Amino acid sequence: MTHEELHDELYDLAEISAQIAGLSRQMRDRIERLQRDELWTQDPGFTSLDQALGHALFLAASEAPPLLKAITAVTGTTPKPSPYGS
């Protein structure tokens, strides 16, 4: 890998990281809106906001294993959870 290719790759990773951070902020904003407007009450399947958010977490977690597997395959180590939380 040339210096230019490495630079491009690092730039791409930084860009992906920024996108993830933006999605995290968007998620927090949408959760706050759900909480404020009680939009979750429009779905008879949910009896509480916690239940609705738990379902969203379940759906997100279903996408995590392939990502974790890919990261582990490339780096040779399993990423550890952040001590900083969200």
C-alpha positions as CSV (number, residue, x, y, z in Angstrom):
1,M,0.0,0.0,0.0
2,T,1.4,3.4,-1.0
3,H,1.4,6.4,1.2
4,E,-1.4,7.9,-0.9
5,E,-3.5,4.7,-0.6
6,L,-3.0,4.6,3.2
7,H,-4.0,8.3,3.4
8,D,-7.1,7.7,1.3
9,E,-8.0,4.6,3.5
10,L,-7.6,6.6,6.7
11,Y,-9.7,9.4,5.3
12,D,-12.4,7.0,4.3
13,L,-12.5,5.5,7.8
14,A,-12.7,9.0,9.4
15,E,-15.6,9.8,7.0
16,I,-17.4,6.6,8.1
17,S,-16.8,7.4,11.7
18,A,-18.3,10.9,11.2
19,Q,-21.3,9.3,9.5
20,I,-21.8,7.0,12.5
21,A,-21.5,9.9,14.9
22,G,-24.2,11.8,12.8
23,L,-26.5,8.8,12.9
24,S,-26.0,8.6,16.7
25,R,-27.1,12.3,17.1
26,Q,-30.0,11.7,14.7
27,M,-31.0,8.7,16.8
28,R,-31.0,10.7,20.0
29,D,-33.0,13.4,18.4
30,R,-35.6,10.9,17.2
31,I,-35.8,9.2,20.6
32,E,-36.4,12.6,22.2
33,R,-39.1,13.3,19.7
34,L,-40.8,10.0,20.4
35,Q,-40.6,10.6,24.1
36,R,-41.9,14.2,23.8
37,D,-44.7,13.5,21.3
38,E,-45.6,10.0,22.6
39,L,-45.6,8.8,19.0
40,W,-45.0,5.2,20.2
41,T,-48.5,5.1,21.6
42,Q,-49.8,5.0,18.0
43,D,-48.6,1.3,17.8
44,P,-50.8,-1.0,19.8
45,G,-47.9,-3.5,20.0
46,F,-46.1,-1.2,22.5
47,T,-47.3,-0.5,26.0
48,S,-44.4,1.7,27.0
49,L,-41.6,3.8,25.4
50,D,-39.1,1.4,26.9
51,Q,-40.7,-1.4,25.0
52,A,-40.7,0.5,21.8
53,L,-37.0,1.5,22.2
54,G,-36.2,-2.1,23.2
55,H,-37.6,-3.2,19.9
56,A,-35.4,-0.7,18.1
57,L,-32.4,-1.9,20.0
58,F,-33.3,-5.5,19.1
59,L,-33.4,-4.6,15.4
60,A,-30.1,-2.7,15.7
61,A,-28.4,-5.6,17.5
62,S,-29.4,-7.9,14.7
63,E,-27.2,-5.9,12.4
64,A,-24.2,-5.8,14.8
65,P,-22.9,-9.4,14.5
66,P,-21.9,-9.2,10.8
67,L,-20.1,-5.9,11.4
68,L,-18.3,-7.3,14.5
69,K,-17.3,-10.4,12.5
70,A,-15.9,-8.2,9.7
71,I,-13.9,-6.0,12.1
72,T,-12.6,-9.1,13.9
73,A,-11.6,-10.8,10.6
74,V,-9.7,-7.7,9.4
75,T,-8.0,-6.7,12.7
76,G,-7.6,-10.2,14.2
77,T,-9.1,-8.9,17.5
78,T,-12.6,-8.4,18.8
79,P,-13.4,-4.7,19.5
80,K,-14.1,-4.0,23.2
81,P,-17.1,-1.8,24.2
82,S,-16.4,1.8,24.8
83,P,-16.0,2.8,28.4
84,Y,-17.6,6.1,27.5
85,G,-21.1,4.9,26.7
86,S,-23.3,6.9,24.4
